[in-house]
Amino acid sequence: MNKVFAVIRREFIERVRTKAFILSTFGLPLLMVAIMVLPILMMSGSDRTIRLAVVDATGEGDAGVGTRIVAGLERPTIKKGTMPRYAVSRVIPGGTVEATRDSLILETGGDSPDRLDGVLVLPAGTLVDGATEYYGTNAGSLETMGDLQRLVSGVVVSTRLEDAGVDPAVLSRAMQQASMRTIKVSDGKLTGESGTASFFLAYVMGFVLYMAVLLFGQQTMLSVIEEKNSRIMEILASSLRPFQMLMGKVLGVGAVGILQIGIWGGTIYLLGQNRDRIASIFNLPADAMAQLPIPTLPTDLLIVFMVYFALGFLVFGALYAAVGAMVNSTQEAQQAATGVTMLIVVGFFGMFAVIKDPNGSVGSVMSWIPFTAPFVMPVRWSMTSVPVSELAMSIAA
């Protein structure tokens, strides 16, 4: 066994010292933090007040649609509802709308704090056809333009309803759609996880398992081929039996995979358990952190994930090592390993059947097959309640 451990140690140290391993192992957790924080920062929008001139040519006085649009723009919506997003100046055209518009455009843009950011034109027929015009330096901002369009459309629609004798509040309540909150239940207990989070977690786990088993398995195969071509195999064969050497390589590369996957899984676990702390570090609202795309990773699921990765790699790593022992070049290996790769692909696509119906017959059968269980069972465990006895028998199989 000491000789086998020597091979394991050599394979392990040789790989963990590479720059590729260090970058991929510790770069991904940093990417996870970025995935958590950047979407919130980008969706939070700018807190800068936009200076806006509204050319109101609707001619309906202080009770018209133009006045209502200006009032909507002046509502406080930024800095936690304490400041308005728009500093609005309402302009009634003294002459033609075009002349008033052009004079305001001349005051738009530039570095002066008194300059306008944009000009919103409300023609006389705004209430009839809903047509408006906007001229500004921020006309390319999808967020600002969408915000303006939604506000103007809402005011125009509500004004039309009132003119027709329909209460907009009644219509709004009637048009409000029903919502459904999905919460996962396991063994008669609420887990606190939403159905969407369970789906996302299951998909990510299946994909990571597929990529990890495939990549680390191929590394084992290429390692065997490389040492055969460099004549190291002849030296090792003089002191080791072929079985000991192949077992040492499989376990050594597998240990690297377990270390890397463990760091990634532990990172997801810690991020899910410390959302509030991360929110305070980046000065983000706690309710926004609750909607992050990274769900909470339960401890039992992390253990099941690691166990099935280890078992799956032992199966496929041994097959890839056997392929590497049979061939003499990477070109031959690519053809010879097709069957092993197809087994992995079958397990990966079986995962989608499990996501569709975790308690279906397809998922139950694939949980008993050694070539598909490493991909299917962790996904089932994350999406539904699997008896511990079935889990134990799946591992034993």
Contacts in CASP RR format, 6 or more apart in sequence:
PFRMAT RR
TARGET T0000
AUTHOR 0000-0000-0000
METHOD contacts of the structure
MODEL  1
MNKVFAVIRREFIERVRTKAFILSTFGLPLLMVAIMVLPILMMSGSDRTI
RLAVVDATGEGDAGVGTRIVAGLERPTIKKGTMPRYAVSRVIPGGTVEAT
RDSLILETGGDSPDRLDGVLVLPAGTLVDGATEYYGTNAGSLETMGDLQR
LVSGVVVSTRLEDAGVDPAVLSRAMQQASMRTIKVSDGKLTGESGTASFF
LAYVMGFVLYMAVLLFGQQTMLSVIEEKNSRIMEILASSLRPFQMLMGKV
LGVGAVGILQIGIWGGTIYLLGQNRDRIASIFNLPADAMAQLPIPTLPTD
LLIVFMVYFALGFLVFGALYAAVGAMVNSTQEAQQAATGVTMLIVVGFFG
MFAVIKDPNGSVGSVMSWIPFTAPFVMPVRWSMTSVPVSELAMSIAA
3 239 0 8 1.000
3 240 0 8 1.000
3 244 0 8 1.000
4 240 0 8 1.000
4 244 0 8 1.000
4 247 0 8 1.000
4 248 0 8 1.000
4 251 0 8 1.000
7 236 0 8 1.000
7 240 0 8 1.000
7 244 0 8 1.000
7 245 0 8 1.000
7 247 0 8 1.000
7 248 0 8 1.000
7 249 0 8 1.000
7 252 0 8 1.000
8 248 0 8 1.000
8 251 0 8 1.000
8 252 0 8 1.000
8 255 0 8 1.000
9 252 0 8 1.000
11 223 0 8 1.000
11 248 0 8 1.000
11 249 0 8 1.000
11 251 0 8 1.000
11 252 0 8 1.000
11 253 0 8 1.000
11 255 0 8 1.000
11 256 0 8 1.000
12 252 0 8 1.000
12 255 0 8 1.000
12 256 0 8 1.000
15 21 0 8 1.000
15 219 0 8 1.000
15 253 0 8 1.000
15 256 0 8 1.000
16 22 0 8 1.000
16 256 0 8 1.000
16 259 0 8 1.000
21 256 0 8 1.000
21 260 0 8 1.000
24 260 0 8 1.000
25 259 0 8 1.000
25 260 0 8 1.000
25 263 0 8 1.000
25 264 0 8 1.000
26 263 0 8 1.000
28 264 0 8 1.000
28 267 0 8 1.000
29 263 0 8 1.000
29 264 0 8 1.000
29 267 0 8 1.000
32 267 0 8 1.000
32 268 0 8 1.000
32 271 0 8 1.000
32 294 0 8 1.000
33 271 0 8 1.000
33 278 0 8 1.000
35 293 0 8 1.000
35 294 0 8 1.000
36 271 0 8 1.000
36 278 0 8 1.000
36 289 0 8 1.000
36 292 0 8 1.000
36 293 0 8 1.000
36 294 0 8 1.000
37 278 0 8 1.000
37 282 0 8 1.000
37 284 0 8 1.000
39 292 0 8 1.000
39 293 0 8 1.000
40 284 0 8 1.000
40 285 0 8 1.000
40 288 0 8 1.000
40 289 0 8 1.000
40 292 0 8 1.000
41 282 0 8 1.000
41 284 0 8 1.000
44 288 0 8 1.000
45 143 0 8 1.000
47 78 0 8 1.000
47 79 0 8 1.000
47 83 0 8 1.000
49 78 0 8 1.000
49 83 0 8 1.000
49 84 0 8 1.000
49 85 0 8 1.000
49 86 0 8 1.000
49 87 0 8 1.000
50 85 0 8 1.000
50 86 0 8 1.000
50 87 0 8 1.000
50 117 0 8 1.000
50 118 0 8 1.000
50 138 0 8 1.000
50 144 0 8 1.000
51 86 0 8 1.000
51 87 0 8 1.000
51 89 0 8 1.000
51 115 0 8 1.000
51 116 0 8 1.000
51 117 0 8 1.000
51 118 0 8 1.000
52 73 0 8 1.000
52 86 0 8 1.000
52 87 0 8 1.000
52 88 0 8 1.000
52 89 0 8 1.000
52 116 0 8 1.000
52 117 0 8 1.000
52 118 0 8 1.000
52 119 0 8 1.000
52 120 0 8 1.000
53 88 0 8 1.000
53 89 0 8 1.000
53 91 0 8 1.000
53 104 0 8 1.000
53 107 0 8 1.000
53 116 0 8 1.000
53 118 0 8 1.000
53 119 0 8 1.000
53 120 0 8 1.000
54 66 0 8 1.000
54 69 0 8 1.000
54 70 0 8 1.000
54 73 0 8 1.000
54 88 0 8 1.000
54 89 0 8 1.000
54 90 0 8 1.000
54 91 0 8 1.000
54 119 0 8 1.000
54 120 0 8 1.000
54 122 0 8 1.000
55 91 0 8 1.000
55 93 0 8 1.000
55 97 0 8 1.000
55 100 0 8 1.000
55 101 0 8 1.000
55 104 0 8 1.000
55 119 0 8 1.000
55 120 0 8 1.000
55 121 0 8 1.000
55 122 0 8 1.000
56 66 0 8 1.000
56 67 0 8 1.000
56 70 0 8 1.000
56 90 0 8 1.000
56 91 0 8 1.000
56 92 0 8 1.000
56 93 0 8 1.000
56 122 0 8 1.000
57 92 0 8 1.000
57 93 0 8 1.000
57 97 0 8 1.000
57 121 0 8 1.000
57 122 0 8 1.000
57 123 0 8 1.000
57 124 0 8 1.000
58 64 0 8 1.000
58 65 0 8 1.000
58 66 0 8 1.000
58 122 0 8 1.000
58 123 0 8 1.000
58 124 0 8 1.000
58 125 0 8 1.000
58 126 0 8 1.000
58 127 0 8 1.000
59 92 0 8 1.000
59 124 0 8 1.000
60 66 0 8 1.000
60 67 0 8 1.000
60 127 0 8 1.000
61 67 0 8 1.000
64 159 0 8 1.000
65 122 0 8 1.000
65 126 0 8 1.000
65 127 0 8 1.000
65 155 0 8 1.000
65 156 0 8 1.000
65 159 0 8 1.000
66 90 0 8 1.000
66 122 0 8 1.000
66 126 0 8 1.000
66 155 0 8 1.000
67 90 0 8 1.000
68 155 0 8 1.000
68 158 0 8 1.000
68 159 0 8 1.000
69 120 0 8 1.000
69 122 0 8 1.000
69 151 0 8 1.000
69 152 0 8 1.000
69 155 0 8 1.000
70 88 0 8 1.000
70 90 0 8 1.000
72 151 0 8 1.000
72 155 0 8 1.000
73 84 0 8 1.000
73 85 0 8 1.000
73 86 0 8 1.000
73 88 0 8 1.000
73 151 0 8 1.000
74 84 0 8 1.000
74 86 0 8 1.000
74 88 0 8 1.000
75 84 0 8 1.000
76 82 0 8 1.000
76 83 0 8 1.000
76 84 0 8 1.000
77 84 0 8 1.000
77 85 0 8 1.000
78 84 0 8 1.000
78 85 0 8 1.000
85 147 0 8 1.000
89 116 0 8 1.000
91 100 0 8 1.000
91 104 0 8 1.000
93 99 0 8 1.000
93 100 0 8 1.000
94 100 0 8 1.000
97 121 0 8 1.000
97 123 0 8 1.000
97 124 0 8 1.000
101 119 0 8 1.000
101 121 0 8 1.000
101 133 0 8 1.000
101 135 0 8 1.000
104 116 0 8 1.000
104 119 0 8 1.000
105 119 0 8 1.000
105 135 0 8 1.000
105 136 0 8 1.000
107 115 0 8 1.000
107 116 0 8 1.000
108 115 0 8 1.000
108 116 0 8 1.000
108 117 0 8 1.000
108 118 0 8 1.000
108 119 0 8 1.000
108 135 0 8 1.000
108 136 0 8 1.000
108 137 0 8 1.000
109 115 0 8 1.000
109 116 0 8 1.000
109 117 0 8 1.000
109 118 0 8 1.000
109 136 0 8 1.000
109 137 0 8 1.000
110 137 0 8 1.000
116 136 0 8 1.000
117 136 0 8 1.000
117 137 0 8 1.000
117 138 0 8 1.000
118 134 0 8 1.000
118 135 0 8 1.000
118 136 0 8 1.000
118 137 0 8 1.000
118 138 0 8 1.000
118 139 0 8 1.000
119 134 0 8 1.000
119 135 0 8 1.000
119 136 0 8 1.000
120 132 0 8 1.000
120 133 0 8 1.000
120 134 0 8 1.000
120 148 0 8 1.000
120 152 0 8 1.000
121 132 0 8 1.000
121 133 0 8 1.000
121 134 0 8 1.000
121 135 0 8 1.000
122 132 0 8 1.000
123 131 0 8 1.000
123 132 0 8 1.000
123 133 0 8 1.000
125 131 0 8 1.000
126 132 0 8 1.000
126 156 0 8 1.000
127 156 0 8 1.000
127 159 0 8 1.000
127 160 0 8 1.000
127 163 0 8 1.000
130 152 0 8 1.000
130 153 0 8 1.000
130 156 0 8 1.000
132 152 0 8 1.000
134 145 0 8 1.000
134 148 0 8 1.000
138 144 0 8 1.000
138 145 0 8 1.000
139 145 0 8 1.000
157 168 0 8 1.000
158 168 0 8 1.000
161 167 0 8 1.000
161 168 0 8 1.000
161 171 0 8 1.000
162 168 0 8 1.000
181 194 0 8 1.000
182 194 0 8 1.000
182 195 0 8 1.000
182 196 0 8 1.000
183 190 0 8 1.000
183 191 0 8 1.000
183 192 0 8 1.000
183 193 0 8 1.000
183 194 0 8 1.000
183 195 0 8 1.000
184 190 0 8 1.000
184 191 0 8 1.000
184 192 0 8 1.000
184 193 0 8 1.000
184 194 0 8 1.000
184 195 0 8 1.000
184 198 0 8 1.000
184 383 0 8 1.000
185 191 0 8 1.000
185 385 0 8 1.000
186 384 0 8 1.000
186 385 0 8 1.000
187 385 0 8 1.000
188 385 0 8 1.000
191 298 0 8 1.000
193 295 0 8 1.000
193 296 0 8 1.000
194 295 0 8 1.000
197 295 0 8 1.000
197 296 0 8 1.000
198 295 0 8 1.000
198 382 0 8 1.000
198 383 0 8 1.000
199 355 0 8 1.000
199 383 0 8 1.000
200 293 0 8 1.000
200 295 0 8 1.000
201 295 0 8 1.000
201 297 0 8 1.000
201 301 0 8 1.000
201 382 0 8 1.000
202 351 0 8 1.000
202 354 0 8 1.000
202 355 0 8 1.000
202 379 0 8 1.000
202 382 0 8 1.000
202 383 0 8 1.000
203 355 0 8 1.000
205 305 0 8 1.000
205 378 0 8 1.000
205 379 0 8 1.000
205 382 0 8 1.000
206 348 0 8 1.000
206 351 0 8 1.000
206 375 0 8 1.000
206 378 0 8 1.000
206 379 0 8 1.000
207 348 0 8 1.000
208 261 0 8 1.000
208 264 0 8 1.000
209 305 0 8 1.000
209 308 0 8 1.000
209 309 0 8 1.000
209 374 0 8 1.000
209 375 0 8 1.000
209 378 0 8 1.000
210 344 0 8 1.000
210 347 0 8 1.000
210 348 0 8 1.000
210 351 0 8 1.000
210 375 0 8 1.000
212 257 0 8 1.000
212 260 0 8 1.000
212 261 0 8 1.000
212 309 0 8 1.000
212 313 0 8 1.000
213 309 0 8 1.000
213 312 0 8 1.000
213 313 0 8 1.000
213 316 0 8 1.000
213 317 0 8 1.000
213 344 0 8 1.000
213 374 0 8 1.000
214 316 0 8 1.000
214 341 0 8 1.000
214 344 0 8 1.000
216 253 0 8 1.000
216 254 0 8 1.000
216 256 0 8 1.000
216 257 0 8 1.000
216 313 0 8 1.000
216 317 0 8 1.000
217 253 0 8 1.000
217 313 0 8 1.000
217 316 0 8 1.000
217 317 0 8 1.000
217 320 0 8 1.000
218 320 0 8 1.000
218 337 0 8 1.000
219 253 0 8 1.000
220 249 0 8 1.000
220 250 0 8 1.000
220 253 0 8 1.000
220 254 0 8 1.000
220 317 0 8 1.000
220 320 0 8 1.000
220 321 0 8 1.000
221 317 0 8 1.000
221 320 0 8 1.000
221 321 0 8 1.000
221 323 0 8 1.000
221 324 0 8 1.000
221 333 0 8 1.000
221 337 0 8 1.000
222 324 0 8 1.000
222 330 0 8 1.000
222 333 0 8 1.000
223 249 0 8 1.000
223 253 0 8 1.000
224 233 0 8 1.000
224 246 0 8 1.000
224 249 0 8 1.000
224 321 0 8 1.000
224 324 0 8 1.000
224 325 0 8 1.000
225 324 0 8 1.000
225 327 0 8 1.000
225 328 0 8 1.000
225 329 0 8 1.000
225 330 0 8 1.000
225 333 0 8 1.000
227 233 0 8 1.000
227 236 0 8 1.000
228 324 0 8 1.000
228 325 0 8 1.000
228 328 0 8 1.000
229 328 0 8 1.000
229 329 0 8 1.000
233 245 0 8 1.000
236 245 0 8 1.000
237 245 0 8 1.000
242 325 0 8 1.000
246 318 0 8 1.000
246 321 0 8 1.000
246 322 0 8 1.000
246 325 0 8 1.000
249 321 0 8 1.000
250 313 0 8 1.000
250 314 0 8 1.000
250 317 0 8 1.000
250 318 0 8 1.000
250 321 0 8 1.000
253 313 0 8 1.000
253 317 0 8 1.000
254 310 0 8 1.000
254 313 0 8 1.000
254 314 0 8 1.000
254 317 0 8 1.000
257 309 0 8 1.000
257 313 0 8 1.000
258 306 0 8 1.000
258 309 0 8 1.000
258 310 0 8 1.000
258 313 0 8 1.000
261 305 0 8 1.000
261 306 0 8 1.000
261 309 0 8 1.000
262 306 0 8 1.000
265 297 0 8 1.000
265 302 0 8 1.000
265 305 0 8 1.000
266 297 0 8 1.000
266 302 0 8 1.000
268 294 0 8 1.000
268 297 0 8 1.000
269 297 0 8 1.000
269 299 0 8 1.000
269 302 0 8 1.000
271 278 0 8 1.000
271 294 0 8 1.000
272 294 0 8 1.000
272 295 0 8 1.000
272 296 0 8 1.000
272 297 0 8 1.000
273 296 0 8 1.000
275 286 0 8 1.000
275 289 0 8 1.000
275 290 0 8 1.000
275 292 0 8 1.000
276 286 0 8 1.000
276 289 0 8 1.000
278 284 0 8 1.000
278 289 0 8 1.000
279 285 0 8 1.000
279 286 0 8 1.000
279 288 0 8 1.000
279 289 0 8 1.000
300 381 0 8 1.000
301 378 0 8 1.000
301 381 0 8 1.000
301 382 0 8 1.000
304 377 0 8 1.000
304 378 0 8 1.000
304 381 0 8 1.000
304 391 0 8 1.000
305 378 0 8 1.000
307 395 0 8 1.000
308 373 0 8 1.000
308 374 0 8 1.000
308 375 0 8 1.000
308 377 0 8 1.000
308 378 0 8 1.000
308 395 0 8 1.000
309 374 0 8 1.000
311 373 0 8 1.000
311 374 0 8 1.000
311 395 0 8 1.000
312 374 0 8 1.000
315 370 0 8 1.000
315 371 0 8 1.000
315 374 0 8 1.000
316 340 0 8 1.000
316 343 0 8 1.000
316 344 0 8 1.000
316 371 0 8 1.000
319 340 0 8 1.000
319 343 0 8 1.000
320 337 0 8 1.000
320 340 0 8 1.000
323 333 0 8 1.000
323 336 0 8 1.000
323 337 0 8 1.000
323 340 0 8 1.000
324 333 0 8 1.000
324 336 0 8 1.000
324 337 0 8 1.000
326 336 0 8 1.000
327 333 0 8 1.000
327 336 0 8 1.000
343 371 0 8 1.000
344 371 0 8 1.000
344 375 0 8 1.000
346 371 0 8 1.000
346 372 0 8 1.000
347 366 0 8 1.000
347 371 0 8 1.000
347 372 0 8 1.000
347 375 0 8 1.000
347 376 0 8 1.000
348 375 0 8 1.000
350 362 0 8 1.000
350 363 0 8 1.000
350 366 0 8 1.000
350 372 0 8 1.000
350 375 0 8 1.000
350 376 0 8 1.000
351 375 0 8 1.000
351 376 0 8 1.000
351 379 0 8 1.000
353 362 0 8 1.000
353 363 0 8 1.000
353 366 0 8 1.000
354 362 0 8 1.000
354 363 0 8 1.000
354 366 0 8 1.000
354 376 0 8 1.000
354 379 0 8 1.000
354 380 0 8 1.000
354 383 0 8 1.000
355 379 0 8 1.000
355 383 0 8 1.000
357 363 0 8 1.000
358 379 0 8 1.000
358 380 0 8 1.000
358 383 0 8 1.000
358 384 0 8 1.000
359 384 0 8 1.000
363 376 0 8 1.000
363 380 0 8 1.000
366 372 0 8 1.000
366 373 0 8 1.000
366 376 0 8 1.000
367 373 0 8 1.000
367 376 0 8 1.000
367 377 0 8 1.000
367 380 0 8 1.000
367 390 0 8 1.000
367 394 0 8 1.000
368 393 0 8 1.000
368 394 0 8 1.000
368 397 0 8 1.000
369 397 0 8 1.000
370 397 0 8 1.000
373 394 0 8 1.000
373 397 0 8 1.000
377 386 0 8 1.000
377 391 0 8 1.000
377 394 0 8 1.000
380 386 0 8 1.000
381 391 0 8 1.000
END
